[in-house]
Amino acid sequence: MNVKKSDIPVIHNIDSAILAEVERNSALFCMAHWHSELDRDGEHYTTICGTIHCRAGWAIALAGQKGRALEREMGTPEAARMIYRKSRNGVSAPNFYTCDDSALADIRACAAHEQQYDAAVLEDKERTRIARNLARRQARAQAKKLMAEALQTAARDLELIEI
């Protein structure tokens, strides 16, 4: 089974996405099964009609067609591991073989970490934007100063020529 990196889908803030689905309806989360018996229609998993998934199942369901194709190729646990690792930039996948309470507690902790990380990234981007604007203003001020000096020098040179 040879899977290209491009065949592995990425879910931005994967745990936050799963948590949003679970908090929307906690009955949609059960670590006892990858997917409920009622969720397969041959081609895709549906979440609108109340499909039940475990953490790994939610990762695949949220990954869409690429997730389902990867699951068919690799099996549920390996496909979910691959999606998690790529979505979390190489951080290992969570434990898919735990109870609902432990899994949900870890999902909440990971989702909180994702939110903190996003906030830090936004803060860094804002700092970078401010620093660039400051550098541009300083460069403009320096350019104006150099132009003024060049004009003064040129004016002095012209005065010397006229004499």
Stockholm file with secondary structure:
# STOCKHOLM 1.0

chainA/1-163         MNVKKSDIPVIHNIDSAILAEVERNSALFCMAHWHSELDRDGEHYTTICGTIHCRAGWAIALAGQKGRALEREMGTPEAARMIYRKSRNGVSAPNFYTCDDSALADIRACAAHEQQYDAAVLEDKERTRIARNLARRQARAQAKKLMAEALQTAARDLELIEI
#=GR chainA/1-163 SS CCCCGGGSCCCTTHHHHHHHHHHHCGGGBCTTCSBCTTSBCSSCBCTTTTCCBCHHHHHHHHTHHHHHHHHHHHCHHHHHHHHHHHHTTTCCCCCSSSCHHHHHHHHHHHHHHHHHHHHHHHHHHHHHHHHHHHHHHHHHHHHHHHHHHHHHHHHHHHHHHHC
#=GC SS_cons         CCCCGGGSCCCTTHHHHHHHHHHHCGGGBCTTCSBCTTSBCSSCBCTTTTCCBCHHHHHHHHTHHHHHHHHHHHCHHHHHHHHHHHHTTTCCCCCSSSCHHHHHHHHHHHHHHHHHHHHHHHHHHHHHHHHHHHHHHHHHHHHHHHHHHHHHHHHHHHHHHHC
//
